[in-house]
Amino acid sequence: MSKNLSDGVGYLERSIDWKQGLAIALGVPLLILPSLGYLPMYLSAAAILIWGLSVIQGFFQNAAYAEMATTFPKASGLPGFAQQIFRTENYKGKYDKGKLIGGFSAWSYWFAWNPVLAIFAILVGGYLHGLFPALGQTFSEYQLSLISGLVIFTGLFIINWFGLKEGAILGYVLAAFSLIPLVVLTAAPFATGHVELANITGNWLPADWSWDAHHILILFGIFAIAQWSACGWETAAIYGPEYKNPAKDIPKALFACGIICLFSYVLVQTAVIGVLGVDGVAAEAVSPLIPVAQATFGQAGSVVTIIMLIAAMILIIQTAYLGSSRALHSMSTEGNLPRYLGPSQMSVVRAV
């Protein structure tokens, strides 16, 4: 049996380092993809600034998570932090406010990640429909989404059944097929001159924009969408009980993922608006990267981009799948859900 097993939480083995934690969280830099066309519809090129500010705010937020992971190395992820912080010392009653706040935190965290599974399974079905027109003659886009979701979730269940390290290996593979093409696709338009700065500087805000209550409310709503995506790399901290050295590994994983997010959220949106313009982005709101690839690399670029987007969707689903499952595990460990929903002794055997 691993000598570090007893140091984990809820029979979780301390088996990953910061690089593996980063691999699991690498779906977060790709969370911008569904909103690339949405934010410019309301804020034009100022969407670039919104993404940048959201990522910067994420650094402050995740610095707090890193500090809590260092202070409470045996807490069961983010919900466990809440229970540790709000727990009443020497409390003799049956229920403590820490358990209530921790349970609410865990359910909220689960609820934030769980819709990602359905959203991106639907997107995979749409991309498959576009990549293989022959499939459209046999299956509808809705049916493809159901089939792809079933295949993806079954595969992730099997792979992650054997432990978090296997999930990290899958993260490395999916990142190679998604992040590397995304970097090339983002940098190439700047190198080839397809990015026109006038598309950005000449359309900084919508023509009818005014700083009244209505538009400020829209701004807050856009920030909410951006924050949901751009600050999500806190998922690297939820695996605190499984890091070999959480005090060092978690801050490294969070900072590295944050740097990648800063590149992804700012430069990808800049490239898309710079090539297509605000009106062009609005016309291709679902997948504006495809016409960018086509403009830069021709028809072959659009095919490669669709493959990249499918890999990116699966990587995002993997990140959400693990994040939501760890929230349920935390609630079981902390007593907010029945214990039998948590790990069994067989989990210990598999971890050894």
C-alpha positions as CSV (number, residue, x, y, z in Angstrom):
1,M,0.0,0.0,0.0
2,S,1.3,3.5,-0.8
3,K,2.8,5.1,2.2
4,N,1.1,8.4,1.3
5,L,-2.4,6.9,1.1
6,S,-3.1,7.6,4.8
7,D,-2.3,11.3,4.2
8,G,-5.1,11.7,1.7
9,V,-8.7,12.4,2.3
10,G,-11.5,9.8,2.0
11,Y,-9.2,7.1,0.8
12,L,-7.7,9.3,-2.0
13,E,-4.1,8.7,-2.7
14,R,-1.6,11.6,-2.9
15,S,-0.4,10.6,-6.4
16,I,-0.3,13.6,-8.7
17,D,2.1,16.6,-9.1
18,W,1.4,20.1,-10.4
19,K,1.9,19.1,-14.0
20,Q,-0.8,16.5,-13.8
21,G,-3.1,18.9,-12.0
22,L,-2.5,21.4,-14.8
23,A,-3.3,18.7,-17.4
24,I,-6.7,18.0,-15.7
25,A,-7.5,21.7,-15.6
26,L,-6.5,22.5,-19.2
27,G,-10.1,22.4,-20.3
28,V,-10.6,25.8,-18.7
29,P,-8.5,27.8,-21.3
30,L,-10.8,26.4,-23.9
31,L,-14.0,27.5,-22.2
32,I,-13.8,30.7,-24.2
33,L,-14.8,28.9,-27.4
34,P,-18.6,28.9,-27.0
35,S,-18.5,32.6,-26.1
36,L,-16.2,33.9,-28.8
37,G,-19.1,35.0,-30.9
38,Y,-21.5,35.9,-28.0
39,L,-19.6,38.6,-26.2
40,P,-18.8,40.8,-29.3
41,M,-22.5,40.7,-30.1
42,Y,-23.1,42.9,-27.1
43,L,-19.8,44.7,-26.5
44,S,-18.1,44.6,-29.9
45,A,-14.2,44.7,-29.6
46,A,-14.5,45.6,-25.9
47,A,-15.0,41.9,-25.3
48,I,-11.2,41.6,-25.4
49,L,-10.9,43.8,-22.4
50,I,-13.7,42.0,-20.6
51,W,-11.8,38.7,-21.0
52,G,-8.6,40.2,-19.8
53,L,-10.1,41.7,-16.7
54,S,-11.9,38.5,-15.9
55,V,-8.7,36.5,-16.1
56,I,-6.8,39.0,-13.9
57,Q,-9.6,38.8,-11.3
58,G,-9.2,35.0,-11.5
59,F,-5.6,35.3,-10.4
60,F,-6.7,37.1,-7.2
61,Q,-9.5,34.5,-6.6
62,N,-7.2,31.5,-7.2
63,A,-4.5,33.0,-5.1
64,A,-7.0,32.6,-2.2
65,Y,-7.6,29.0,-3.1
66,A,-3.9,28.3,-3.2
67,E,-3.5,29.8,0.2
68,M,-6.4,27.7,1.6
69,A,-4.9,24.5,0.0
70,T,-1.7,25.3,1.8
71,T,-3.4,26.0,5.1
72,F,-5.8,23.0,5.0
73,P,-3.9,20.3,3.1
74,K,-6.3,17.5,4.2
75,A,-9.5,19.4,3.3
76,S,-11.6,17.7,0.6
77,G,-11.2,20.3,-2.1
78,L,-13.0,23.7,-2.2
79,P,-16.1,22.6,-0.3
80,G,-13.8,21.2,2.3
81,F,-12.1,24.6,2.7
82,A,-15.4,26.2,3.4
83,Q,-16.2,23.6,6.1
84,Q,-12.8,24.1,7.7
85,I,-13.0,27.8,7.8
86,F,-16.5,28.1,9.1
87,R,-16.4,25.2,11.5
88,T,-17.1,26.1,15.1
89,E,-14.4,24.9,17.5
90,N,-15.5,22.4,20.2
91,Y,-19.1,22.5,18.9
92,K,-21.3,19.9,20.8
93,G,-24.5,20.1,18.8
94,K,-25.6,17.8,15.9
95,Y,-25.3,20.4,13.2
96,D,-22.7,23.1,12.7
97,K,-22.8,26.1,10.4
98,G,-19.6,24.9,8.8
99,K,-21.4,21.8,7.5
100,L,-24.3,24.0,6.2
101,I,-22.0,26.5,4.4
102,G,-19.7,23.7,3.1
103,G,-22.6,21.7,1.8
104,F,-24.1,24.8,0.1
105,S,-20.6,25.5,-1.4
106,A,-20.3,22.0,-2.7
107,W,-23.8,21.9,-4.3
108,S,-23.1,25.3,-5.9
109,Y,-19.8,24.1,-7.3
110,W,-21.4,20.9,-8.6
111,F,-24.2,22.9,-10.2
112,A,-21.7,25.3,-11.9
113,W,-19.8,22.4,-13.6
114,N,-22.6,20.0,-14.3
115,P,-24.3,22.0,-17.2
116,V,-20.9,22.0,-19.0
117,L,-21.4,18.2,-19.6
118,A,-24.6,18.7,-21.6
119,I,-23.5,22.0,-23.3
120,F,-20.4,20.6,-24.8
121,A,-21.8,17.2,-25.7
122,I,-24.3,19.1,-27.8
123,L,-21.5,21.1,-29.4
124,V,-19.6,17.9,-30.3
125,G,-22.7,16.6,-32.0
126,G,-22.9,19.8,-34.0
127,Y,-19.3,19.7,-35.0
128,L,-19.6,16.0,-36.1
129,H,-22.6,17.0,-38.2
130,G,-20.5,19.6,-39.9
131,L,-17.3,17.5,-40.3
132,F,-19.0,14.4,-41.7
133,P,-22.0,15.5,-43.9
134,A,-22.8,11.9,-44.6
135,L,-23.8,11.4,-41.0
136,G,-26.4,14.1,-41.5
137,Q,-28.2,11.8,-43.9
138,T,-28.5,9.1,-41.2
139,F,-28.7,11.0,-37.9
140,S,-30.0,14.4,-36.9
141,E,-27.8,16.8,-35.1
142,Y,-29.8,16.1,-31.9
143,Q,-29.2,12.3,-32.3
144,L,-25.5,12.9,-32.9
145,S,-25.3,14.9,-29.7
146,L,-27.0,12.1,-27.7
147,I,-24.7,9.4,-29.3
148,S,-21.5,11.5,-28.8
149,G,-22.5,12.3,-25.2
150,L,-23.0,8.6,-24.4
151,V,-19.7,7.6,-26.0
152,I,-17.8,10.4,-24.3
153,F,-19.2,9.9,-20.8
154,T,-18.8,6.2,-21.0
155,G,-15.2,6.6,-22.0
156,L,-14.4,9.1,-19.3
157,F,-16.0,6.9,-16.7
158,I,-13.9,3.9,-17.7
159,I,-10.6,5.9,-17.9
160,N,-11.1,7.8,-14.6
161,W,-12.3,4.7,-12.8
162,F,-8.6,3.7,-12.5
163,G,-7.6,7.0,-10.8
164,L,-6.8,10.6,-11.3
165,K,-3.4,9.9,-12.9
166,E,-5.1,8.2,-15.9
167,G,-7.4,11.3,-16.2
168,A,-4.2,13.4,-16.3
169,I,-2.8,11.3,-19.1
170,L,-6.0,11.8,-21.1
171,G,-5.7,15.5,-20.4
172,Y,-2.2,15.5,-22.0
173,V,-3.4,13.8,-25.1
174,L,-6.5,16.0,-25.6
175,A,-4.4,19.2,-24.9
176,A,-2.1,18.2,-27.7
177,F,-5.0,17.9,-30.1
178,S,-6.7,21.1,-29.0
179,L,-4.3,23.7,-27.4
180,I,-1.5,23.3,-29.9
181,P,-3.7,23.8,-33.0
182,L,-5.4,26.7,-31.1
183,V,-2.0,28.4,-30.6
184,V,-1.1,28.0,-34.2
185,L,-4.6,29.2,-35.3
186,T,-4.3,32.2,-33.1
187,A,-0.8,33.2,-34.0
188,A,-1.0,32.6,-37.8
189,P,-3.4,35.4,-38.7
190,F,-1.1,37.9,-37.0
191,A,1.9,36.5,-38.9
192,T,0.1,36.4,-42.3
193,G,-1.4,39.9,-41.9
194,H,-5.0,38.7,-41.8
195,V,-5.6,40.6,-38.6
196,E,-6.7,44.2,-39.2
197,L,-6.4,46.5,-36.2
198,A,-9.1,48.7,-37.6
199,N,-11.6,46.0,-37.0
200,I,-10.8,46.4,-33.3
201,T,-10.0,50.1,-32.8
202,G,-12.9,51.2,-35.1
203,N,-15.5,49.0,-33.3
204,W,-14.5,49.3,-29.7
205,L,-18.1,49.6,-28.4
206,P,-21.5,49.3,-30.2
207,A,-22.7,52.4,-31.9
208,D,-25.8,52.6,-29.7
209,W,-23.8,52.1,-26.5
210,S,-24.5,54.5,-23.6
211,W,-23.7,54.3,-19.9
212,D,-27.2,54.1,-18.7
213,A,-28.7,51.6,-16.3
214,H,-29.8,49.3,-19.1
215,H,-26.4,49.0,-20.7
216,I,-24.6,48.7,-17.3
217,L,-26.9,45.8,-16.5
218,I,-25.9,44.2,-19.8
219,L,-22.2,44.8,-18.8
220,F,-22.7,43.0,-15.5
221,G,-24.4,40.1,-17.3
222,I,-21.5,39.8,-19.7
223,F,-19.0,39.9,-16.8
224,A,-21.0,37.0,-15.2
225,I,-20.6,34.9,-18.4
226,A,-16.9,35.8,-18.7
227,Q,-16.2,35.1,-15.0
228,W,-17.9,31.7,-15.3
229,S,-15.4,30.8,-18.0
230,A,-12.3,32.7,-17.3
231,C,-11.9,32.0,-13.6
232,G,-12.6,28.3,-13.8
233,W,-9.0,27.1,-13.4
234,E,-9.7,26.9,-9.6
235,T,-10.6,23.3,-10.6
236,A,-6.9,22.5,-10.1
237,A,-7.3,23.2,-6.4
238,I,-10.2,20.8,-5.8
239,Y,-7.9,17.8,-6.0
240,G,-6.0,19.0,-2.9
241,P,-6.2,15.6,-1.2
242,E,-4.5,14.0,-4.2
243,Y,-1.4,16.2,-4.7
244,K,1.9,14.8,-3.4
245,N,2.8,18.2,-2.0
246,P,-0.3,20.4,-2.0
247,A,1.5,23.4,-0.5
248,K,3.8,23.6,-3.6
249,D,1.9,21.7,-6.3
250,I,-1.4,23.6,-6.1
251,P,0.0,27.1,-6.5
252,K,2.1,26.0,-9.4
253,A,-0.8,24.3,-11.2
254,L,-3.0,27.3,-10.6
255,F,-0.5,29.9,-11.8
256,A,0.5,27.9,-14.9
257,C,-3.1,27.4,-15.9
258,G,-3.8,31.1,-15.3
259,I,-1.0,32.1,-17.7
260,I,-2.4,29.9,-20.4
261,C,-5.9,31.3,-19.8
262,L,-4.5,34.9,-20.1
263,F,-3.1,34.0,-23.5
264,S,-6.2,32.1,-24.6
265,Y,-8.9,34.5,-23.6
266,V,-7.2,37.7,-24.8
267,L,-5.4,36.7,-27.9
268,V,-8.0,34.3,-29.3
269,Q,-10.7,36.9,-29.1
270,T,-8.4,39.5,-30.6
271,A,-7.5,37.3,-33.5
272,V,-11.2,36.4,-34.2
273,I,-12.3,40.0,-34.2
274,G,-9.2,41.2,-36.0
275,V,-9.8,38.8,-38.9
276,L,-13.6,38.8,-39.2
277,G,-14.6,42.2,-37.7
278,V,-17.5,42.5,-35.2
279,D,-20.1,41.9,-37.9
280,G,-18.3,38.9,-39.2
281,V,-18.1,37.4,-35.7
282,A,-21.8,38.0,-35.2
283,A,-22.6,36.2,-38.5
284,E,-20.6,33.1,-37.3
285,A,-21.5,33.4,-33.6
286,V,-21.4,29.6,-32.9
287,S,-17.9,28.8,-34.4
288,P,-16.1,32.0,-35.5
289,L,-12.8,30.1,-35.4
290,I,-13.8,28.1,-38.5
291,P,-14.0,31.1,-40.9
292,V,-10.7,32.4,-39.4
293,A,-9.0,29.1,-40.2
294,Q,-10.5,29.1,-43.6
295,A,-9.3,32.6,-44.3
296,T,-5.8,31.8,-43.1
297,F,-5.2,28.2,-44.2
298,G,-8.0,27.5,-46.8
299,Q,-10.5,24.7,-46.7
300,A,-8.1,22.3,-45.0
301,G,-7.8,24.8,-42.1
302,S,-11.5,24.6,-41.4
303,V,-11.4,20.7,-41.3
304,V,-8.4,20.8,-38.8
305,T,-10.2,23.4,-36.7
306,I,-13.3,21.2,-36.4
307,I,-11.2,18.3,-35.3
308,M,-9.4,20.7,-32.8
309,L,-12.8,21.9,-31.5
310,I,-14.1,18.4,-30.9
311,A,-10.9,17.5,-28.9
312,A,-11.3,20.8,-27.0
313,M,-15.0,20.0,-26.2
314,I,-14.0,16.5,-24.9
315,L,-11.2,18.1,-22.8
316,I,-13.6,20.6,-21.3
317,I,-16.1,17.8,-20.5
318,Q,-13.2,15.9,-18.8
319,T,-12.4,18.9,-16.7
320,A,-16.1,19.4,-15.7
321,Y,-16.6,15.7,-15.2
322,L,-13.8,15.5,-12.6
323,G,-14.7,18.8,-11.0
324,S,-18.4,17.9,-10.4
325,S,-17.5,14.3,-9.2
326,R,-15.0,15.7,-6.7
327,A,-17.7,18.0,-5.4
328,L,-20.0,15.0,-4.7
329,H,-17.1,13.1,-3.2
330,S,-16.4,16.0,-0.9
331,M,-20.0,16.1,0.3
332,S,-19.8,12.4,1.1
333,T,-16.5,12.8,2.9
334,E,-17.7,15.8,4.9
335,G,-21.1,14.2,5.8
336,N,-23.4,16.2,3.5
337,L,-24.3,13.1,1.5
338,P,-24.6,9.5,2.6
339,R,-21.3,7.8,3.2
340,Y,-22.0,5.0,0.7
341,L,-21.8,7.6,-2.1
342,G,-18.2,8.1,-1.2
343,P,-15.2,5.8,-1.8
344,S,-15.3,2.3,-0.6
345,Q,-12.4,0.2,0.6
346,M,-12.1,-1.1,-3.0
347,S,-11.1,2.4,-4.0
348,V,-8.1,2.0,-1.7
349,V,-7.2,-1.3,-3.4
350,R,-7.3,0.4,-6.8
351,A,-5.2,3.3,-5.6
352,V,-2.4,1.0,-4.5
